[in-house]
Amino acid sequence: MERQALQRAREAFLSGRTRAVEFRLQQLHALQKMITEKETDISSALKEDLNRSQYDTPLLELISIENEIKLAIEKLSEWAAPRPVEKNLLTISDEAYIQLEPLGVVLIIGAWNYPWAVTLLPLVGAIAAGNAAVVKPSELSESSSVLLRSLLPHYLDKDLYPVVTGGASETQELLRLRFDHIFYTGSGAVGRLVMEAAARHLTPVTLELGGKSPCYIDKDCNIRVACRRITWGKFANCGQTCIAPDYILCEPCIQGRVVECIRQTLLEFYGPDPKSSPDYGRIISRRHFNRIMGLMEGYTAVVGGQSDASQRYIAPTVLKDVPPHSRLMQEEIFGPLLPIVTVSDMDEAIRFINEREKPLALYLFCSDKKAVKRMIEETSMSCIVATCVTLLTNKPLENPVNNCVFAFHTHMQT
């Protein structure tokens, strides 16, 4: 099945129909139509997979896809147009320009935590660039995978954009085949396997991997607002987000206040029993449930800690005074556990961050602009989100990046 899907996609690509900008636009509009018409079905599938709230589905997945499609439609003619270049002595009498062309057939390996966004966003780019794509959604988000396999052929060219479902064996079979580019979103361990397989064919890859994204809370910032934002970012999607705050760094003198502010925020967000809240998710599988519960062994939760294996439920949990070299601090948590590690000051926080692998993001809560600048300059990761102004909002649920400054480092884990 995998080989036939690739062959069908390559034959369709070689027919040349994706080269026309008009065809690409038609496919992008069709994808937008699918998102609009099938939002209810998509929400239902995510409810089955992750107990995703109906309000979170547009916010966390669909809006980003729609914005990406809109951007591609608006810019496609400009992106596809020949680009003039400066002439030199060798080309002074020539017409010199760069003509962009489609790469070929790409493989998109989706992830289960945001099964629509991380699968369809690369597809938007592939369509816009005139490529064919074999789409492999994650088998763990089973309802979403089955629905995507059903929907996509009804809206897009079924030969150019086939969907292959299945588990690890199907993914491994796809990786044995030669593609022109591979997109993978997921863990570093699987990312290494993808890169190793791609190297056999010298296939370029785009890897979007996770990491342990720290939060540093300065003692002089608005701790209540910092904790509200961290709580939202950490426990949305039950902590199963690659850029979720993984752990908190703060001075010992504010640790108790941080714990209490998070406790109060959780009560406001999910009520006294998050298990019965329609807004709180579930762990994707029993294997991941057991993995997360194993990380918590040996600790006493100061907030949460309850669990129910039959529902794959783990309560929003805070653990304080976590040793820096504990198992909990050695691997990405990817679940609703929030450890707090105390540091003496920002100097120690910077050393702590730099001694570890580069994560995707750093969340910095500080009212001192000079300190924020220093943190940005002395650490290295894909993105720093720094709250560096006096926070005056009292909205029930602030966007976690309101009043924030973004600093994107040149280092990218792609």
N, C-alpha and C positions, 0 to 999 in steps of 0.2 A: 504493500500500500504506500509506504513512504517513497519508494523508488518511482512508483507510477505517478505520485503527486508531483515529484520534482520534474519528471519527464514531461508531464502535461504542462507544467508551468513554464518550462524552458521552451517547449515548442510554441506555446502561446506568445512568449516574449520574443522569440525569433521571428514571429510573423510580422513584427514591427508596429503593432497597433498601439503600444504604449508610448511611442515616440511623439505622437500628436498631443499637444497641450490640451486640446479640446477633449480628448478621451480621458486624460488624467482628471480634468475638472469634473467631467461627468461622473467618474468613479468617486471622487471626493464628495460631490453632492449626494450621491447614493449612500455613502457611509454616514453622512450627516442625517439623512432621512431615516436610516436604520436606528440611530441613537434616539431620534425624536419619537419615532413611532413605537419603539419597543422599550421605552424607559421603564414601564411597569413590569414587563417581563424580566428585564435586567435586574431591577430592584428585588423582585421575588427570588431570582437565582442567588443573589448575594445574601439575601436573608437566610436561605437554606445553607449556603456555604459558610458564612461567617456571622450569622445573626446580625447582619448590617442593618442599621436604622434606615428607614426610607428617606429620612432627611439627609443622611450622610452620603448616600449614593451619588446624588448630583454634585455635592460639594467635593467629595474626595475623588471622584472618578469622571463623571460625565462632562462636567463643565470644562475640565482641562482638555478632554478630547474635542469638544465642540470648538474651543478656542484655537486649538491646533489646526483643525480643519479650516476654520475661518481665515486664519493667517495664511495657510497654504493657498487657499483659493484667491485671496487678495494679492499675494506676492508671486504666484506661480509664473506668470508671464515674464516678470522681471527676473526671477531666478533662472529661468530657462533660456533667456536671451544671451547671445554672444557677448563676451566681455572684452572690450578693447584693452590692449596693453601698450606700454611705451615701446617705441622702436629703438633699435640700436644700429650700429654700423652694418651688422649682418642682415638686418631686416628693414633697412630704411626705405627700400623701394618696394616692399611687400605690403600686403594688407595683413596686419597682425592682430589676432584676437584669440580668445579662448572659447572654444565651443564645448559646452557641457553635454554629456550624453549619459543615458542610463547605464548602470553598472551591470545589471543582469538579473539573476534570481537570488533573492536573499532569504535567509531563514530567520524567523522571529520566534524565540523561545520565551513564552510568557511566564509570569509568576503568579502565585496563588493569592497573595495578600491584597493586591489590587488587580484582579484578573482581567478587567476591561481596559483600564488606563495603560498599564505597562505592556499590554499586548497590542492595543490599537494605536497608541501614539507612534511607535516605530512604523506601523503599517501606513499611517498618514504620510510620513516622510518617504517611505518606499514608493507609494503611489505617486506622490508629487514629483519624485525624481524619475518616474517612468520605469520603475523596476517591477518585476513579478515578485511574489512573496509566498513562501510556504509558512503557514501560521501554525505553531504548536502551542496551544494553551496548556496550562498546568493541569495535571490530572487530580491534584488535591482539591482544587475548587471545581468539583465535578459538575455541579449544576450549571455554573457559568460556562464550563468547557463544552458541555452538551448543547447549551443554547447557542453559543457562538458558532459551533459547527452547523447548527440548523439555520441560523440567520444569514451568515455571510454569503453563501451561494445564492440566496434570494435577492441580494442587493448588489453584490459586486460580481465581476466577471469570474465565473466559477473555475475557469481554467487557469487564469493568472494568479488567483489568490485562494488556493485550496487550504482547507483546515485539516490537520492531522491530529487526532486525539490518541490517547493511550498514556502509558506510564514511562518508566525509565528505559525500558527496552526499545520502545518506539523512538524516544529521543536519541538513544545511542545509535540506532540504525540511521536516523537522519544525519547525525554527526559523522557517520562514515562516508556520506555522500559529499560531492563537491558542490558547494555554493559559492556565490560571488561575494557574499558578506554574511556575517552572522550577528544577530542581536540577542544578547542574553541578559536577563534581569534575575538576580537571585544571590545565593551565597558565594563566598569566595572559594569554598571547596569545590563546588560544581563549576564555578567560573574557570578554575584551573583545568578541569577536564575538558571544558568547551574549547579553551585556547589550545590545549594539547591536540585535540582532534582537528581543529582548524589548521594547525601548523602543518599537518600532513599534506594539505592541499595549498598551503600558503594563502589561506583565506583570511582576509582582514576581519577583525571582530570589534564589536562595541559591547563592553561589559559594564553593567550598572550594578555595583556590588554594595554590600552593607558595611557596617562597622559600628564601633562603640562611640556614638556621638555624645560628647560631654556637655553639661550645663554648668557654667560657673555663676554663682549668685554672690555678688558683692554685698557686704554687710550694710552698706550705705544706700542701697537701691530700695525701690518700693517692693518689699518682699512679698506682699500680698498679691500684687499684680504679676510678679515673676512666677509665683507658685500657680496662679490660675493658668497662665500660659503654658507652663511646663506640664501641668495636669492635663490640659486639653491635648497637647502634642504627644504626651506619653501614652495616654489611655484610649485615645481615639483608635478605632479598629483593634481594640484589645492589645495595644502595644505592638502590633504586627505591621510596622512601617519602617522602611530602611533609614529614614532620617528622623525617627522618633528620638527624643532625648533618652539616652541609654542610662546615664547616671548623673548625679549631682555632685559638684564640688563646692564646698562652702567652709567657712571658718566654724570652729566648734561653738562659738558664742551665739550663732544664729540657727544652729541645727534644730533645736527644739521648736523654734518659731516656724521654720520651714515645714517641719512635720505637721504642726498644727494647722497651718494655712492650707496644706494639701488635703488634710483630713476634712476641713470645712468645705473646701472646693468640691471634693468628691461627693460629699453629702448634698451639695447644691446641684451638681451635675447628674448624679445617678440615684439620689435618695438613700435612705438607710439600708436598703438591700439592693445592691447593684445587680444581683442575679435576676431580680424581677423587673429591672429597668428595661424598657424597649430600646433604649439608646446605648446599651452596653453589649459589646460583641462577645464572640466565643473564639476559642483556639481552633485552628483549622483542622487538626487531626489528633487522634489519640497519641501518636508518636511525639508530636510537638508538645502536647499536654504533659506527657511524662518527662520530656527533656526539660521543660521549664520548671516543673515541680522538683526535679533533681537539682537544679541550680539553687533552689531555695533551702535545700537540706542543710541543717546546722544553724539556721538563723531563726530568730523570733521576730515576726513582723510587728512593727509599731503601728501600722495601718493595714487593714485587710488580712490577707493570708488564707482566707477560706477557699475551698475548692470543691468541685463536684465532677468526678471523672465521667459520669454518665452523660453530662451535658457539655463536657470539655470546657467547664467554667473555672476560671481562676479570678478571684476578686482583685480589684486594683490594690496593689500591695506596695508598701514602703518599708525599706530596711535601713536602719541607721548604723553608723559606726562600722561600715563594711571595710575589712582589711584590703589594702590596695592589691595584694597578690592572691586574693581568694579566687576560687574557680569562677565565681559570679562576675569577676572583673577581667576574666581572660577571654571570654567569647561574647559575641553579640547576643543580647538577651532575647530580643524579638518576641516579647511578651509583656504582660502587665506587672513586671517587677521593677521597682525603682530604688536602686541602692544609693545611699548617701555616703560619700567619702569625705572626711574632713581634711582640710589643708590649713596651714598657718596663715597664708596670705596669697596674693596673686602670683608672686614669684614661684611659690611651690606649685600652684595650679598650672602655671605654664610649663614647669619642668615635668609635672605629672603627665600632661597631655603630650608633650614632645617625646617622652620615653616610650610611647605606645604607637601602634600602627596608625596611619593617617585615617581618620574617619571621614564620613561624608560631610558632617556639619558640626559646628560648635555654636552653642547658644549662650550668649553672654548677657547678663543682666547687671548693668552698672550705670551710675549717673555721672561718672567722671569721663568726659570725652577723651582726655589724655590717656587714661587707663585703657579705654576701649581701643584706641589707636595702637597702643603698645601690644595688647593681646593680638590684634590683627597682624601686626608686623612680626611678632615673635613666635607665632604658631603657623602651622601649614596644614591645610585641608581643603576640601572642595568649596565649602561655603561657610562663612561665619555670619550668624544672625545676631546682631548686637542691639539690645535695647539701651540707648544711651541718652535718653531725655527724661525729664520729669513726666511721670505718667499721671494723667488727670482724668482718665475715663472711668466711669462706673457702670459700663454696660454689663448686662448679665453674663454674656459670653463674648469676650473680646476675641477678634482675630489674633492669633498668636504672633503675627508679624506686624500688627499695627504699631506705628511709632518706632519702627526698627530701621536699622541701617544694614544693608547687605554688602558684604565684601567677598568677591569671588576670586579665589586664588587661581593661579595658572595651572597648578597641579590638579588633574582630573582623573578619577578612577574609571576611565573609559578607554 
